[in-house]
Amino acid sequence: MYSPHGEGVRSAEGWVLTRTVASTIEHLKGGDVEALSLDYYLSETDPNHTGMDVLDWLEDEVAGGFLYPPKHIFCHSSAPSKRHAMQDKADAIVAMGR
């Protein structure tokens, strides 16, 4: 699970909590991520990046045949337009893996 929250936040059972784009990508490189939950805004934990950076990287990896995408990608944001943009890209990435 990719979460922008700070210290003390626990992940749900079966999920891995990451706080930066780089650590999320490291988990994805292992190829065993079934579901991914991404927030757009990461200002507290990764101020120079957004959840869209993870999707951009993942799209390149999947399109290049280097990685199979997670079966499910859930996107959330306090800004509806950012969430919709991310979810559209996420849905396209998942479809590439079918």
Biotite code that builds the C-alpha atoms (Angstrom):
import biotite.structure as struc

atoms = struc.array([
    struc.Atom([0.000, 0.000, 0.000], chain_id="A", res_id=1, res_name="MET", atom_name="CA", element="C"),
    struc.Atom([1.296, 3.404, -0.814], chain_id="A", res_id=2, res_name="TYR", atom_name="CA", element="C"),
    struc.Atom([0.363, 5.959, 1.804], chain_id="A", res_id=3, res_name="SER", atom_name="CA", element="C"),
    struc.Atom([1.382, 9.593, 2.303], chain_id="A", res_id=4, res_name="PRO", atom_name="CA", element="C"),
    struc.Atom([0.930, 9.442, 6.055], chain_id="A", res_id=5, res_name="HIS", atom_name="CA", element="C"),
    struc.Atom([3.721, 9.957, 8.559], chain_id="A", res_id=6, res_name="GLY", atom_name="CA", element="C"),
    struc.Atom([5.135, 7.862, 11.386], chain_id="A", res_id=7, res_name="GLU", atom_name="CA", element="C"),
    struc.Atom([2.796, 5.785, 13.470], chain_id="A", res_id=8, res_name="GLY", atom_name="CA", element="C"),
    struc.Atom([0.499, 4.798, 10.610], chain_id="A", res_id=9, res_name="VAL", atom_name="CA", element="C"),
    struc.Atom([-0.007, 1.061, 10.348], chain_id="A", res_id=10, res_name="ARG", atom_name="CA", element="C"),
    struc.Atom([-0.843, -0.801, 7.203], chain_id="A", res_id=11, res_name="SER", atom_name="CA", element="C"),
    struc.Atom([-3.800, -3.130, 6.962], chain_id="A", res_id=12, res_name="ALA", atom_name="CA", element="C"),
    struc.Atom([-3.076, -6.833, 7.223], chain_id="A", res_id=13, res_name="GLU", atom_name="CA", element="C"),
    struc.Atom([-1.644, -8.122, 3.970], chain_id="A", res_id=14, res_name="GLY", atom_name="CA", element="C"),
    struc.Atom([-0.509, -4.681, 2.796], chain_id="A", res_id=15, res_name="TRP", atom_name="CA", element="C"),
    struc.Atom([2.954, -3.129, 2.806], chain_id="A", res_id=16, res_name="VAL", atom_name="CA", element="C"),
    struc.Atom([3.126, 0.531, 3.784], chain_id="A", res_id=17, res_name="LEU", atom_name="CA", element="C"),
    struc.Atom([5.512, 2.688, 1.763], chain_id="A", res_id=18, res_name="THR", atom_name="CA", element="C"),
    struc.Atom([5.961, 6.431, 2.137], chain_id="A", res_id=19, res_name="ARG", atom_name="CA", element="C"),
    struc.Atom([7.929, 7.501, -0.927], chain_id="A", res_id=20, res_name="THR", atom_name="CA", element="C"),
    struc.Atom([7.834, 6.986, -4.662], chain_id="A", res_id=21, res_name="VAL", atom_name="CA", element="C"),
    struc.Atom([11.251, 5.289, -4.543], chain_id="A", res_id=22, res_name="ALA", atom_name="CA", element="C"),
    struc.Atom([10.225, 2.760, -1.882], chain_id="A", res_id=23, res_name="SER", atom_name="CA", element="C"),
    struc.Atom([6.975, 2.002, -3.700], chain_id="A", res_id=24, res_name="THR", atom_name="CA", element="C"),
    struc.Atom([8.870, 1.372, -6.942], chain_id="A", res_id=25, res_name="ILE", atom_name="CA", element="C"),
    struc.Atom([11.273, -0.954, -5.092], chain_id="A", res_id=26, res_name="GLU", atom_name="CA", element="C"),
    struc.Atom([8.323, -3.079, -3.960], chain_id="A", res_id=27, res_name="HIS", atom_name="CA", element="C"),
    struc.Atom([6.836, -3.090, -7.455], chain_id="A", res_id=28, res_name="LEU", atom_name="CA", element="C"),
    struc.Atom([10.124, -4.261, -8.977], chain_id="A", res_id=29, res_name="LYS", atom_name="CA", element="C"),
    struc.Atom([9.700, -7.520, -7.081], chain_id="A", res_id=30, res_name="GLY", atom_name="CA", element="C"),
    struc.Atom([6.721, -8.300, -9.308], chain_id="A", res_id=31, res_name="GLY", atom_name="CA", element="C"),
    struc.Atom([4.581, -9.808, -6.555], chain_id="A", res_id=32, res_name="ASP", atom_name="CA", element="C"),
    struc.Atom([2.261, -6.849, -5.876], chain_id="A", res_id=33, res_name="VAL", atom_name="CA", element="C"),
    struc.Atom([-1.362, -7.869, -6.455], chain_id="A", res_id=34, res_name="GLU", atom_name="CA", element="C"),
    struc.Atom([-2.994, -4.573, -5.485], chain_id="A", res_id=35, res_name="ALA", atom_name="CA", element="C"),
    struc.Atom([-1.688, -1.031, -5.244], chain_id="A", res_id=36, res_name="LEU", atom_name="CA", element="C"),
    struc.Atom([-3.288, 1.905, -3.449], chain_id="A", res_id=37, res_name="SER", atom_name="CA", element="C"),
    struc.Atom([-1.908, 5.325, -4.401], chain_id="A", res_id=38, res_name="LEU", atom_name="CA", element="C"),
    struc.Atom([-2.513, 8.858, -3.194], chain_id="A", res_id=39, res_name="ASP", atom_name="CA", element="C"),
    struc.Atom([-1.703, 11.825, -5.417], chain_id="A", res_id=40, res_name="TYR", atom_name="CA", element="C"),
    struc.Atom([-0.355, 14.264, -2.840], chain_id="A", res_id=41, res_name="TYR", atom_name="CA", element="C"),
    struc.Atom([2.796, 13.249, -0.977], chain_id="A", res_id=42, res_name="LEU", atom_name="CA", element="C"),
    struc.Atom([3.823, 16.619, 0.409], chain_id="A", res_id=43, res_name="SER", atom_name="CA", element="C"),
    struc.Atom([4.639, 15.396, 3.908], chain_id="A", res_id=44, res_name="GLU", atom_name="CA", element="C"),
    struc.Atom([6.733, 12.387, 2.958], chain_id="A", res_id=45, res_name="THR", atom_name="CA", element="C"),
    struc.Atom([7.962, 12.951, -0.594], chain_id="A", res_id=46, res_name="ASP", atom_name="CA", element="C"),
    struc.Atom([7.499, 16.655, -1.409], chain_id="A", res_id=47, res_name="PRO", atom_name="CA", element="C"),
    struc.Atom([9.009, 16.558, -4.899], chain_id="A", res_id=48, res_name="ASN", atom_name="CA", element="C"),
    struc.Atom([6.844, 13.693, -6.187], chain_id="A", res_id=49, res_name="HIS", atom_name="CA", element="C"),
    struc.Atom([3.249, 12.574, -6.567], chain_id="A", res_id=50, res_name="THR", atom_name="CA", element="C"),
    struc.Atom([1.517, 9.243, -6.890], chain_id="A", res_id=51, res_name="GLY", atom_name="CA", element="C"),
    struc.Atom([1.410, 9.916, -10.641], chain_id="A", res_id=52, res_name="MET", atom_name="CA", element="C"),
    struc.Atom([5.201, 9.429, -10.698], chain_id="A", res_id=53, res_name="ASP", atom_name="CA", element="C"),
    struc.Atom([4.680, 5.822, -9.622], chain_id="A", res_id=54, res_name="VAL", atom_name="CA", element="C"),
    struc.Atom([2.139, 5.309, -12.403], chain_id="A", res_id=55, res_name="LEU", atom_name="CA", element="C"),
    struc.Atom([4.429, 6.906, -14.997], chain_id="A", res_id=56, res_name="ASP", atom_name="CA", element="C"),
    struc.Atom([7.228, 4.516, -14.032], chain_id="A", res_id=57, res_name="TRP", atom_name="CA", element="C"),
    struc.Atom([4.878, 1.526, -13.931], chain_id="A", res_id=58, res_name="LEU", atom_name="CA", element="C"),
    struc.Atom([3.428, 2.373, -17.345], chain_id="A", res_id=59, res_name="GLU", atom_name="CA", element="C"),
    struc.Atom([6.912, 2.418, -18.896], chain_id="A", res_id=60, res_name="ASP", atom_name="CA", element="C"),
    struc.Atom([7.845, -0.904, -17.276], chain_id="A", res_id=61, res_name="GLU", atom_name="CA", element="C"),
    struc.Atom([4.640, -2.658, -18.315], chain_id="A", res_id=62, res_name="VAL", atom_name="CA", element="C"),
    struc.Atom([4.655, -1.224, -21.862], chain_id="A", res_id=63, res_name="ALA", atom_name="CA", element="C"),
    struc.Atom([8.283, -2.323, -22.252], chain_id="A", res_id=64, res_name="GLY", atom_name="CA", element="C"),
    struc.Atom([7.440, -5.860, -21.160], chain_id="A", res_id=65, res_name="GLY", atom_name="CA", element="C"),
    struc.Atom([9.673, -5.639, -18.084], chain_id="A", res_id=66, res_name="PHE", atom_name="CA", element="C"),
    struc.Atom([6.969, -6.011, -15.454], chain_id="A", res_id=67, res_name="LEU", atom_name="CA", element="C"),
    struc.Atom([3.472, -7.397, -15.127], chain_id="A", res_id=68, res_name="TYR", atom_name="CA", element="C"),
    struc.Atom([1.096, -4.860, -13.511], chain_id="A", res_id=69, res_name="PRO", atom_name="CA", element="C"),
    struc.Atom([-0.794, -5.382, -10.264], chain_id="A", res_id=70, res_name="PRO", atom_name="CA", element="C"),
    struc.Atom([-4.288, -6.821, -10.794], chain_id="A", res_id=71, res_name="LYS", atom_name="CA", element="C"),
    struc.Atom([-5.854, -3.852, -9.001], chain_id="A", res_id=72, res_name="HIS", atom_name="CA", element="C"),
    struc.Atom([-4.744, -0.236, -8.674], chain_id="A", res_id=73, res_name="ILE", atom_name="CA", element="C"),
    struc.Atom([-6.782, 2.066, -6.447], chain_id="A", res_id=74, res_name="PHE", atom_name="CA", element="C"),
    struc.Atom([-6.193, 5.822, -6.672], chain_id="A", res_id=75, res_name="CYS", atom_name="CA", element="C"),
    struc.Atom([-7.335, 8.456, -4.217], chain_id="A", res_id=76, res_name="HIS", atom_name="CA", element="C"),
    struc.Atom([-6.849, 12.169, -3.712], chain_id="A", res_id=77, res_name="SER", atom_name="CA", element="C"),
    struc.Atom([-8.546, 15.111, -2.089], chain_id="A", res_id=78, res_name="SER", atom_name="CA", element="C"),
    struc.Atom([-8.609, 16.669, -5.587], chain_id="A", res_id=79, res_name="ALA", atom_name="CA", element="C"),
    struc.Atom([-11.159, 14.843, -7.792], chain_id="A", res_id=80, res_name="PRO", atom_name="CA", element="C"),
    struc.Atom([-9.435, 15.823, -11.047], chain_id="A", res_id=81, res_name="SER", atom_name="CA", element="C"),
    struc.Atom([-6.116, 14.331, -9.861], chain_id="A", res_id=82, res_name="LYS", atom_name="CA", element="C"),
    struc.Atom([-7.818, 11.134, -8.699], chain_id="A", res_id=83, res_name="ARG", atom_name="CA", element="C"),
    struc.Atom([-9.622, 10.738, -12.023], chain_id="A", res_id=84, res_name="HIS", atom_name="CA", element="C"),
    struc.Atom([-6.448, 11.332, -14.029], chain_id="A", res_id=85, res_name="ALA", atom_name="CA", element="C"),
    struc.Atom([-4.562, 8.799, -11.940], chain_id="A", res_id=86, res_name="MET", atom_name="CA", element="C"),
    struc.Atom([-7.348, 6.214, -12.089], chain_id="A", res_id=87, res_name="GLN", atom_name="CA", element="C"),
    struc.Atom([-7.613, 6.541, -15.882], chain_id="A", res_id=88, res_name="ASP", atom_name="CA", element="C"),
    struc.Atom([-3.877, 5.883, -16.220], chain_id="A", res_id=89, res_name="LYS", atom_name="CA", element="C"),
    struc.Atom([-4.019, 3.059, -13.664], chain_id="A", res_id=90, res_name="ALA", atom_name="CA", element="C"),
    struc.Atom([-6.890, 1.365, -15.522], chain_id="A", res_id=91, res_name="ASP", atom_name="CA", element="C"),
    struc.Atom([-4.920, 1.577, -18.778], chain_id="A", res_id=92, res_name="ALA", atom_name="CA", element="C"),
    struc.Atom([-1.872, -0.002, -17.107], chain_id="A", res_id=93, res_name="ILE", atom_name="CA", element="C"),
    struc.Atom([-3.931, -2.859, -15.665], chain_id="A", res_id=94, res_name="VAL", atom_name="CA", element="C"),
    struc.Atom([-5.511, -3.418, -19.103], chain_id="A", res_id=95, res_name="ALA", atom_name="CA", element="C"),
    struc.Atom([-2.042, -3.781, -20.650], chain_id="A", res_id=96, res_name="MET", atom_name="CA", element="C"),
    struc.Atom([-1.497, -6.808, -18.447], chain_id="A", res_id=97, res_name="GLY", atom_name="CA", element="C"),
    struc.Atom([-4.626, -8.662, -19.526], chain_id="A", res_id=98, res_name="ARG", atom_name="CA", element="C"),
])
